[in-house]
Amino acid sequence: MKFSVFQLSRRGGRENNEDRMGYSYTRESALFVLADGMGGHPKGEVAAQIAIQMVSAMFQHRARPALKNVPEFLSAALLTAHHQILRYGNDKGMLDTPRTTLVVAVVQAGCAYWIHCGDSRLYLVRGGELLMRTRDHSYQELRGSSVPGLERVNRNVLFSCLGSPTKPLFDLAGPLLLEQGDRLLLCSDGLWSQLSDAAIARELGRQAVSHAVPDLVQDALRKAGNTSDNVTVVAMEWETPNVFQDSSEGVSTDSINDEVFASTIQAGPLEGFVDDLDDEAIERSIAEINEAIRRTAARKP
């Protein structure tokens, strides 16, 4: 498995950077994750950190070296992260829980899968053209719909996120077979709110991700000015076998052992909250989520 990857986060005009991102990989599977802690609620950066650490911990535990069922993993990881955020708020006696968006992609066996909740996005660019992007869980994306009362709602408000008392809504997609040179980009709304989909696709397809990502982030910061939101991006360029060109950003997993796990996702200031989740606790959380998913599926007609 071969790919190039680059990630970057800038605080912009905000007092704190509540975005978190990173990637992890084994010999046969790669994980890319980004979370944007939500303002208006306490400790958004903690919610984002819990989310990416939980997803990464589950990936490390399950990708040995490949995930057995990628869609099931993505659903379980997102819901487990949600429950861990709720647990954090409960343990701290918080009246309002931290909240975050989340977008996660897994690349395995030459295919991409992804899941998202909120308005952090995934873009897939092929040949410099936008092949697809995720649809935000916001009232803005429902414009033109027949939802009663929508005209009285702030359309930038999200109707789904992690950490809310209600169960999060999420969208799951894939598998999509990747082609040589395909680019996957995960970003917070600090990027896409300032740049059009066409501009993002054009810049991402024009040059290597190590150059495109800094240029895109700088363009978004420049356009937003002093009021810029946090801008965070992680992007990957897929390389098919025998085409990979060695570079400082290139990752080749062909020479690593099955048990090797690499990650850019580091522990944050969570006072050991996620670190105390051992393998047994992770397995228990996964089992609980999988059982809930099975019960929900059984109730469908």
N, C-alpha and C positions, 0 to 999 in steps of 0.2 A: 504494500500500500504506500503510495507516494503522493504528497501534496505540499504546497507552499502555504504558509499561514502568517498573518500579521494582525496584531491587536493594538489598540490605542484608546486611551480615555483622557478627556480634558474636562476640567471643572467648569470652564466658562465663567459666567458672571455670578454664579451661585456661591453661597458661603461654604457649602459642603458638596462633595461629589458622592451622590447616593447610588451611582451606577457601579455594577460589578460585572466582570466578564472573565473568560478564560477558556482553555481547551485542555483535553486529556486524550491520551491514546495508548493503545496496546498494539501488539503485532498486527491484529486483524480488524480493529475497530477504532474510530475516532469520535470524540465528543466535543461539541462547541456549544457554549452556554453564555447567555447574557441576561442580566436582571437590572431593572431600573426601579429603585426604591421610590415609593410614592410620597410626594409632598402632601401636606394637609393631615398627615398621620404621623405619629411619633416613630423615630428610629427607622426611617425607610432604608438607610444603609445597612442596618442589621437584618432586616427582612431579605434584602438582596443578597447579603453575604450568606445567610442561612440557606437560601435557595440554591445558590451555586455550589456551596459546600456539600449540601445534601445530595444533589444530583451527581456531583463528582464522586462522592463516597459510594453511592450505589453503583455507579459505573465501574469503579475499581473492584467492587465486590462481585459484580455480575459478569464483566467482560473478561472471561478466562480462556482464551484471549478474545473471544467473540461473544456477543450477546445472543442468547438462544432465541429470543423473540423481541425484536426491537420495538414494535408498537406497544407491546405490553410493558416493556421497560420504561418507555417515555411516559406513558400514562401513570404508572406507579410512581415514577420519580417526581413528576409534577405534583401529584396529590400528596405524596409523603412530605415533600418540601412545604406544601401548604399546611399540613398538620403540625409540622415542626415549628413553623412560625406561630401558629396558634398556641402551641405548647409553651413557647418562649414568653408570649404575652401573658399567659395564665400564670406561669411560674414567677413572673415579675410583678404580678398583681396589677397589670395595666388595664385601664378602663377602655382604651382603644388600642387595638393590636396594630403592629407594624404591617405594612402592605407593600407589595412589589409586583411588577410585571415579570414575565419569564418567557424566554424563547430558547429552545434547545434543538440542536441538530445532531444526528448521528450518521456517520458515513461508514458503511460496512458492505463488503462484497461488491464494491463498485456502485452501490446505491445510496441515495440520501433519503433520510426520514427526518421529520421535524414535528415539533409540537409548540404551541404558544398560547399564552394567556395574557391579555392586556394589549398594549399598543407598542411594545417592542417588536420589531419586524425582522423577517428573514426575506432576503432577495436572492433569486437565482438568475444569474446572467449567463447567456450563451451567445458567443459570437458578437459580443457588444450589445446584444438586445435583451430586454427584460423578458425572461421566460415566465416568471411568476413571482408574486410576493404574497405574504400573509395578509389577512384581512383583520384590521384592528377590532378589538372588542370595545368599541366606543360608539356613542350615539351619532357621531359624525359619519361613521361608516354606514349607518342605517338611513342616511338621507334618501329621500325618495321612496321610503318604505311606507306601509300603511299602519305603522304602529300608532295606536291612539295616544294623543297627548305629547307626541315627540316634539311638536313645535314649541312646547314650553320648557324643553330640557336643554341645558347647556350641552351641545353636541360633542364637546371635547371631553366630557366626563366618561370614565370607563364604567362599563356595567359588569366587568369581571376582572378579578385580580387574585393573587395569592395573599392570604392573611385576613380576608374578609370573613365575617361570621357565616356567610352563605357559601355553599360549595362552589368552587370556581368552575366556570365554563371554559372549555379549551377546544382547540382545533388540532387534529392530528392528521398528518399527510405522509405519503410515501408508500412503497418505495418508488423512487425515480432514478432510473439508470443514468449515471453521470457520463458525460463525454469529455474527451481531452480539452482542457482549457476552461471548463465550466467554473464559474465563481459562485460561491455561497457567501453572503454577507449578512451578519446579524448586527443590529444597531438599536440604540435607544432613540426616543422621539426627538432628542436634541439634534440628530442628523436629518431625519426625513421631514421634520417640520419646516426646515429651512431650504431643503433641496428637493427638486422634483424627482419622481421616479426615473424619468428619462435621463436627467443629469447624473443620478447615481449610477445607472446602468452604463451610460456612456463613459464615465470616468473609470468605472471598475473594469470595463472591457478594453480600455485603451492602453493600460499598462499593468505591470506586475502589482500584486496586492500590497507589497512593501512600499510602493510609491503611491498607489491609488488611495489607500486608507489615510495616510497623513494629509494628502491633498483634499480629500473629501471632508475630513474633520476641520481643516483650516478654513475651507470654503464656508462651512456651516457656521463656525465661530465668527468669521468676518461678516457674514450676512446678518447674523443676529445682533452683533454689536455688544454693548455692555450688558444687555439683558439676556445673553445667551444661557440656555439650559446646559446641563452636563451633556457632553457629546462622547459617546462610546461606541466603538466598532470592533468586531473581530471578523476577519474575512479569510476564506480559504480558496485556493485554486487547485483543482483536481488534475492529477497527472495520470494518464493511462500508462500501462507497462511499456517499457522500452522507449519512452519519450521524455522521461524525467531529466531535467537539466539541473545539475548540482548548483546550489546557491546558498547564501547564508540563511535564507528563510526556508529552505527545503527540508522536509521531513521524510525520511524513508524508514519504514518499519520492517523492511525485509530482513535485516540482519539482527534484529533483537529477539530475545528468547520469549517464549510464550508467557512466562510469568512476569515480564517487565511491564510496569505501568509508569507513564510519564505524565506530568500535569503542570500547568502554570497556575493552577488554582491553589492559593495559599490560605491558611487559617487566618481569620480576622479576629477582631477584638470582641469575641463572644463569650469570654470567661469560661472557656471549655465546654460551652453548651453543645456544640456539634461534635467536638472531639470525644465526648464521653459516650458516643454512640458506637459500641463495638459491633462486631459482625452479627452477634445474636440479636442485638437491638435492631439493626438494619433489616435482617431477615424477618423479624417479627413485624416491623412496619410494612415491609413489602407484602407479606402474607395477608395482613389486614386490608391493605388497599386492593390486592388482587381479589380477595373474597368479596369486597364491596362491588368491584367491577363485575364479577360473575353474577352477583345478586341482581344488579341493575340490568344486565343483559338478559337474565332469565325472565324478568318482568315484561320485556318488550314483546309485542304481539308477533 
